[in-house]
Amino acid sequence: MDFRLTDEQRMLKETVARFVEKEITPLAPQLDEEEKFAPDVFKAMGELGLFGVSIPQEYGGSDLDFLSCVLVMEEINKGDVGLGTSWGAHTVLCTENIFRNGTEAQRRRYLPGLVTGEKIGALAITEPEAGSDAMSMRTRAEKKGDRYILNGTKMFISNAPVADVFVVYAKTDPEAGPRGITTFIVEDGFPGFTKGRKLDKMGVRSSPTGELIFENCEVPEENVLGQLNRGVDVLMGGLDRERIVFSISPIGAGQAAFELAYRYARERVQFGTPIIGFQAMQEILAEIATELQAGRLMAYWAATRADQGERVSLEASYTKLFCSQVGIRAVSRAMEIFGGYGFMREFPIQRFYRDVKGIEFGAGTSQIQRMIIIRELLKGGSPFPL
């Protein structure tokens, strides 16, 4: 097994790392404090080509692999988890979904603007009464003439307050259960579509989150994404990739926390010596570094399996569960090294502490990942795919 990145992947990773160090990391504390989205930084990401990493060149993308998306996500999250979340919602949840499931006309209409960042994308599944149980969604879509009429509300939607293009799920045949869901492309400005309130969050504050309201929202028939009543196929295929790309988020955040703690431990003097000389501090740092590397390799492995065309539901849930736990543990242990200073708002470690918890809920909670893992194991396949 070759764990080396290609020259192209390494160059991409280094380019994004430099961009994050220059444009994102210095701005992150202010964005968090003001709970503010950074449109100029987001636009600069588009100019750097970060929204079309896995999209073919004919639509304006770079035509790279899915592992490259994971590499980009990792680097952005080292600077700011909020911007990483908005990047993931735009690039993987919306843009990739339209490319993989859209008609040629839909691709030509939506992908160029999304790839450049002229348009911002989002995905809308969750509802006030349908979180982990997405199949119980209440949003309805009824066919009338050459369009569908959507009614319902979506909640906790990343990028909702700033997005222009939404991939939305609604029930077109409520009696058919999972086989009665259809996916739609909805544009901001469609009649009957409004953005509700922006939500005030504990963490991930630079990524705006809000609700969407559909009141007799008119969606043209040609904006059905995928097949009628087969939205679950779009949903499940996209969720595996979403889980993989968001599994690297806590690893990126955890590495940033590790680097802060490592530097602090070398500088902080107690009892006449830098605290990194104390065995207790060394044990914490060694454990953090080890677990982060294990999580990173797991995420790279799952992304590589996806690039090989494998069905990756088990791999995606393994990775999302493990990396979420590792990230939370890494940031929490890194805070121990700072002592009381880590609890102060002036130190960035507390921001990562708040942010990393928010990642755990996305794309299915840890409890949901455990359920999926057991379900996949009960099918009789290998529990340890390579």
TAUR-V484089 format. One line per field, one symbol per residue. ss: DSSP state (@ for helix, = for strand, . for the rest). burial: I if it has 24 or more other ideal C-beta (glycine too) atoms within 12 Angstrom, else O. Layout:
ss=???
burial=???
This chain:
ss=......@@@@@@@@@@@@@@@@@@@@@@@@@@@@....@@@@@@@@@.........@@@......@@@@@@@@@@@@@@.@@@@@@@@@@@@@@@@@@@@@..@@@@@@@@@@@@@....====..=..=...@@@...=====..============......=======..@@@@@@@=======.....======..........============@@@==.....@@@@@@@@@@@@@@@@@.@@@@@@@@@@@@@@@@@@@.==..==@@@.@@@@@@@@@@@@@@@@@@@@@@@@@@@@@.....@@@@@@@@@@@@@@@@@@@@@@@@@@@@@@@.....@@@@@@@@@@@@@....@@@@@@@@@@@@@........
burial=OOOOOOOOIOOIIOIIIOIIOOIIIOIIIOIIOOIIIIOOIIOIIIOIIIIIIIIOOOIIIIOIIIIIIIIIIIIIIIIIIIIIIIIIIIIIIIIIIIIIIIOOOIIOOIIIIIIIIOIIIIIIIIIOOIOIOIOOIIIIIOOOOOOIIIIIIIIIIIIIIIIIIIIIIIIIOOOOOIOOIIIIIIIIOIOIIOIOOIIOIOIIIIIIIIIIIIOOIIIIOOIIIIOIIIIIIIIIIIIIIIIIIIIIIIIIIIIIIIIIIIOIIOOIOOOOOOIIOOOOIOOIIOIIIOIIOIIIIIIIIIIIIIIOOOOIIIIIIIIIIIIIIIIIIIIIIIIIIIOOOIOOOOIIIIIIIIIIIIIIIIIIIIOIIOOIIOOIOOOOOOOOOO
